[in-house]
């Protein structure tokens, strides 16, 4: 008698469960990472403005808040922006975390820390 080759129905169900679980986690974590890319781009664009070093902290936060409103950023606020001036250079940094519901009572926490040098 020849040996049968291939996978059984149980193995197909097991593989499907693993793929569904991985897909659920992936679809839950993609939006925070895409939002982080937008935040990073907003910080980089803000740092490239020619007169940003002469602006007050409130004005810089207001400019960032406007960028967040245009790009529909909801997980961070302009108050999360830290402005550091040291060694004659200015650094814009954001350190924040996003909590995402994955499934049932399982949440994922994604932490981001972005620092941009003002040129």
C-alpha positions in Angstrom: 0.0 0.0 0.0 1.3 3.5 -0.9 1.8 6.1 1.8 -0.4 9.1 1.5 1.2 12.5 1.3 -0.2 15.9 2.2 -1.8 17.5 5.3 -4.8 16.3 7.2 -7.9 18.3 8.0 -6.8 18.8 11.6 -3.5 20.3 10.4 -5.4 22.6 8.0 -7.5 23.9 10.9 -4.5 24.3 13.1 -2.7 26.3 10.4 -5.8 28.4 9.8 -6.1 29.3 13.5 -2.4 30.3 13.6 -2.9 32.5 10.5 -6.1 34.1 11.8 -4.3 34.9 15.1 -1.3 36.4 13.4 -3.5 38.4 11.1 -5.6 39.7 13.9 -2.5 40.9 15.8 -1.0 42.3 12.6 -4.2 44.3 11.7 -4.4 45.6 15.2 -0.7 46.8 15.3 -0.5 48.3 11.8 -2.5 51.6 12.5 -0.3 52.7 15.4 2.9 52.2 13.4 1.4 54.1 10.4 0.4 56.9 12.8 4.0 56.9 14.2 5.4 57.4 10.7 3.1 60.4 10.2 4.2 61.8 13.6 7.8 61.3 12.7 7.3 63.0 9.4 5.5 65.9 11.1 8.4 66.3 13.6 11.0 66.2 10.8 9.1 68.8 8.7 8.7 71.1 11.8 12.4 70.8 12.5 13.3 71.9 8.9 11.3 75.2 9.2 13.8 78.0 8.9 12.7 80.1 11.9 11.8 77.3 14.3 14.7 78.0 16.6 13.4 81.5 17.3 9.9 80.4 18.1 8.6 80.0 21.6 7.7 76.7 23.1 4.0 77.4 22.9 4.2 78.5 19.2 6.1 75.3 18.4 3.5 73.1 20.1 0.8 75.0 18.3 2.4 74.4 14.9 2.7 70.7 15.8 -0.9 70.6 16.9 -2.0 72.0 13.6 0.0 69.3 11.7 -1.6 66.6 13.9 -5.1 68.0 13.2 -4.5 68.0 9.4 -3.1 64.4 9.6 -5.8 63.2 12.0 -3.4 62.1 14.7 -5.3 61.2 17.8 -3.0 59.1 20.1 -0.7 62.0 21.0 -1.1 65.6 21.9 1.1 68.6 21.3 1.8 68.6 25.1 3.7 65.3 24.7 6.4 67.2 22.8 9.6 67.8 24.7 11.8 70.6 23.5 15.4 70.4 24.7 18.0 73.0 24.1 21.5 71.9 24.9 25.0 72.5 23.5 23.6 75.2 21.3 21.3 72.7 19.5 17.5 72.2 19.8 16.0 68.7 20.0 12.3 67.9 19.5 11.3 64.6 21.1 8.1 62.6 21.7 7.9 59.7 24.0 4.5 58.1 24.1 2.7 54.8 24.1 -0.4 53.5 22.4 -2.7 50.8 23.9 -4.5 48.7 21.2 -7.2 46.2 21.8 -6.3 43.0 20.1 -9.0 40.5 21.0 -11.2 39.5 24.0 -9.4 41.0 27.0 -6.0 41.1 25.4 -4.4 44.5 24.7 -1.1 45.4 23.2 1.0 48.3 24.3 3.3 49.9 21.7 5.9 52.4 22.9 7.5 55.0 20.6 10.4 57.4 21.3 11.3 59.8 18.5 14.0 62.5 18.7 14.7 65.0 15.9 17.5 67.5 15.7 16.5 71.0 14.6 18.8 72.1 11.8 
